[in-house]
Amino acid sequence: MNRDLLRMIFDRYPMFSNYRLTGSAGQFEDTDGDDLDFYFDADSSATLFDIGRLQEDLENIFSVDIDLISSNRELALFYEKNFAQFQGSDDYV
């Protein structure tokens, strides 16, 4: 993975910091086509739209599915409360 490219992407999102690769890729156990999991800190200005744009940027550049995990508990709870009901459903489209 190109660290400079990754840094350039995250630099576009100043509300996110301290990003790290986790999951199988973070443990060097990934295989071709595996998704990439990133854990990061989000400040209080971060929104779900910011996370969505970041995810889209990362997926476009790395051509794999990206999972983003934020340390911002309020943001995670908001997501769970408002969007988890739609997982696996086309109702939100």
Secondary structure by P-SEA (a helix, b strand, c coil): ccaaaaaaaaaacccccccccccccccccccccbbbbbbbbbcccccaaaaaaaaaaaaaaaccbbbbbbccaaaaaaaaacccccccccccc
